[in-house]
Amino acid sequence: MSLNNIFYVVLSIVSVIVTGIIIPVLKQKYGQDKIKNTMDIVTIAVRAAEQIYTQSGQGPLKKKYVLEYLKDKNIKVSEDELDAMIESAVLELNRWEKEINK
């Protein structure tokens, strides 16, 4: 076996490892970061809406504010996922407020 053949075999093994293992790990990591960043932005928007609309019964105005805020930030997720993120942020905010008011 010549040195060139050994080089090509090693190069092939390295490319298989990069394609099969490293790239999926990077995609998974990037996806998780994107979701966390989106959730952080949703939480900020929900908290801002809670401060702006303080009267009871203003839920639709709060949600509209959050959706507009996210639209301005070019957040691109499905409406169902976005609704779930908003509800999660509201739930967490309500839990946090209950802890403070104990």
Number of C-alpha atoms within 10 A of each C-alpha: 5 6 8 9 10 11 11 11 12 12 12 12 12 12 13 12 12 13 11 11 11 13 12 12 12 11 11 12 11 12 12 12 12 13 13 12 13 19 17 14 19 25 21 16 22 25 16 15 20 19 11 12 14 11 9 6 9 12 14 9 13 21 18 12 19 24 20 13 19 19 11 9 11 9 16 10 12 9 10 9 10 19 15 12 20 20 16 16 21 17 12 13 16 12 12 11 11 10 9 8 7 5
